Amino acid sequence: MADSYNDKSWIAELESALKEESSISNGEENGFISDELRAEIWKSCLGVHSRSTYFDEIFDLPEQNVLRQDCQQFVAKLGNAEEDKLSVLSDLESLLTYHRKSVSIPYTTGNGWVELLLPLIALKLPRAETYLLFEAVVSKYIPRGVAFYHLFRLLLLYHEPALCSFLDTKRITPELYASSWFQSLFAASCSLPVITLVWDLYFQQSDPFFLLFLALVIVINSREQILSLKDKPKQYIVEALSGLPSALQESDVHDLCSLAQYYSCRTPGSFRQDLERCLFDDEDCPEATRAITQALCLPVNVSELVDNIVSPQELTSADGLRFFLVDCRPADQYNAGHVSTAFHLDCNLMLQAGDVYKTAVQGLLSAQQQALDAGSSAGGEHLVFMGSGLLDQDQYTHMVVASFLRDSARYVSILNGGYHALHDYYGDSIDFSLADHDNIACQVCIENNANSENTSLQSAGGNANGVQSPSRDIFGKIGAVVKSKSVEVKEKLLEYIVNPSGGDVERHVKPSDKIGKRYRNMAPVFSIDDEHEPQDVGWNVAEEDDSQFEVVSLSSWRDRNDIIETFECKELKMNGETYESELLVSKSHVYVLRHTGKSDSAKVIVRKPLSAIVRITRKKKYPQLITFKYGSPQGDGVNITDMDRFVIPKANDATNVISQQIFNLLKRDGDSEDGTGSQ
Ligand SMILES: [Zn+2]
């Protein structure tokens, strides 16, 4: 030993190893450490500095017999030579007794200490150094408290909701199968060679939460195997689960750690700030613990959300985590201030109008997909649901989140504190930070004003009604606002929420465009087909005169410079006939070209200026069934003169492209182009 310390070459090797930061994300380096360097690198990663420790060798614990027996059993299994066994045994018992006394936590069989110590003893360091390593591993990496298990369940729910729900229905909590994993940093479940490699990589990560992701990968990798046990008794499944890490081979370790890192990068990290002190620093954080044990799904903090949606450029790497914010507040609250890229899903619809709600959810998913496809800054795979932040108002938000989870939606999280927290976060810069913020109608502003009025009343010796009175006041005010605006709100529901192909995606793509405002004084062009809506125009039931249509070359029309996009569609005629056709959208017109059966020839069936489209409706039950209504504005309403119906497989894309062009048209020409439907 002394010789090797005098030989400086190992220091150079160690330095270069540390300099290279052999991280597991780096394909060149596998992060494993040579046996000669392991002890030094572990000490360096764990921040262990030599310190003399006095072991008094007094074995007088109340549970000394249990501890001794457990140590004997372990050493017996090791298969070392007999003289080694004796020294290992005495080291084990001595170190654990010392530890037990210094932390004042009783030893219990299976609490992970023995298992945790063995890989460290295998380094064959002086006893004091072994102990310092052990102490460092325990204090840095072994989680304290139940919150860790709840957190693990939330992560499983986040990434594999179906598997999580399977275990939930079997009442199998992570405590039952993962406690030995977590308490021993997997040492209790893996062979010594495997755990040595895992720790090589683990300590270099220096992330105490990495444990969760290793466990997550182990469970997720056995997803099919676990789900196939659905008819087995609970205890059988628990044992199968807890035995999973024992199947790991040395050759699996690198993949395991790479995958764990992959999941770690794709998980919102707010829980780290919330729980690190509580789980690893022996601090009592009852609130953080309660929050995580009662959480419906993984929580995301405002700061993480804002970083993600405001500076998404930094997150464009394939590894990045991208959020899609879903604002669940009622329409009037949304309209009084919202994140410009948020998708609005009014959760009250869930109870009040189930069908409309379902359509709105479909709209959400397709808007998300479109935003993803377009690479828009609002396009993230990870859904963050935002409520108002007040418990009594967020029950619908929670129901909606629960329904997404029930449908096994992945990547579902909820914004801690909701809109209130966001409002507080932005503080005085709220007007610049939110779209359409209106401090007369914004609920938080109303509340803040009421609070300050209340405070001044109190300080003036007025009647203090206690804490509840301002919020009751606010309810009254909001009720009035909602009532007086109900008509407007209804319109906005159609405009913003119900129709997925309307302005929402546009707002995602270009949050700077205030489409909402421009559209505010217009009848909504896009709406869900209302069953009670009277047929506002008679169909032309008469037979079409086929010969009146111009015959053109399909390919040359598709290639026209002004054609923005082409969609397959099927014309539906009143007499029941259907035709295979194509819908072409240009900057100024929509065209429908009907296939003639001869290659490349088509008839121009519809040729309408965009300004003639006064309404696009879709059936609730058949979202691909789209009706275009043509006409012109007349007073407050519209005069509909003609209509066409289509089945469009990519209905969302089609209506989206058309809406985009109508918006552009409005931008260019203002209101000067009143509809003059011509054919
Ligand atoms: Zn406000």
Residues whose N, C-alpha, C, O or C-beta is under 5 A from the ligand:
A	BS01	ZN	N439 C442 V444 C445
